[in-house]
Amino acid sequence: MVNGKRTIAINTGGGDAPGLNAVIRAATISALNKGWEVIGIKDGYNGLFLPEKYPEGGVIKLTREIVKDITNLGGTILGTTNKGNPFKYPMPDENGLMHEVDRSDEIMDGFRKYGVDTLIAIGGDGSLGMASRFIEKGLNVIGVPKTIDNDLDKTVITFGFDTAVSFATEALDRLHSTAQAHSRVMVVEVMGRYAGWIALNSGISGSADVILIPEIPYDIQKAANHVKRLYETGRDYAIVVVAEGAKPKDGDVAVLEKELGKAERLGGAGERVARQLEHLTGEEVRTVILGHLLRGGSPTTFDRLVSLRFGAAAIRALEEGYENVMVALDPPTVQYVPLSEAVSRMKTVPLNSDSLLTARQLGICFGDEC
Ligand code: F6P
């Protein structure tokens, strides 16, 4: 910081979520209004430490012109990545063998080169955990909680979640009529790696019969019995929502692949449930994977507003002298919580949450006691 004038860097990390651009816009305009400078780093931290990838420069100066008319846009104008953690960056040795190398000092050099005193890191648990490690290296970091999965602790909600749940609910609404027309079981897989928030909230709102979430390892026989009972009592179709991280009580999550420097890629949870239900119920079953559709498109009004509030609050936090905090929704206000606390624990669905109790009262089966 020179004579009270700050230079702020903004980056977006991990999987994209609707609302990223609204955060960028609100933070940029609020900072420019204070006479501060703002730069955006391309693709997480890549723009700072992989110069060969960016012949036109790995950072962009964020101006009013650049952030104009982006509140309603999905994706991120800065780009993002969820591979290549710079603290464990996969690099080949002289024999071509891959090793994980800490390249974070190169990123710190990049921050120094541009005179950056504060990073506004917009990300989920992985990206904010990574950002918090730059605090030890002397950088001030303000976190903004993003993820469609809503699994970040210390904030009532992350932006992107409402858009994902709204889309999933609409998809479930549409599937009722085709399931009914064909007397089928429709299995719908939604994202939700460690937490079942999307599956739970869309499943209740979209009148699912079975919801399988990571927090409740399921007994497939119990889910099948529930579906059979529906058919026996005159409801000749069923809707089953499966979070991608759901696992059987005697098994594990369904993994598609594991790459060095990247979290395991999940996939196949819905299809696994579908095949077993078909076998156990004798009914015809189809699978729909909503996957990345949940991350795309325009943010809902709720997500736009939360994102704009988060972006503006990140700049207010700096004005008010806060360091190394995450902005967090604690209705009716946006608060600041220590970043280290926010990334130390994952927010999963509490087994006594009233949403879960509501679902059970409505007769929805979670593959355990139904
Ligand atoms: O944003 C989080 C998430 O949606 C997880 O639910 C999912 O496992 C992951 O992203 C998939 O990301 P990608 O396919 O982009 O690697």
Boltz pocket constraint, residues with backbone or C-beta under 6 A from the ligand:
constraints:
  - pocket:
      binder: B
      contacts: [[A, 14], [A, 15], [A, 16], [A, 82], [A, 147], [A, 148], [A, 149], [A, 191], [A, 192], [A, 193], [A, 244], [A, 264], [A, 265], [A, 266]]
      max_distance: 6.0
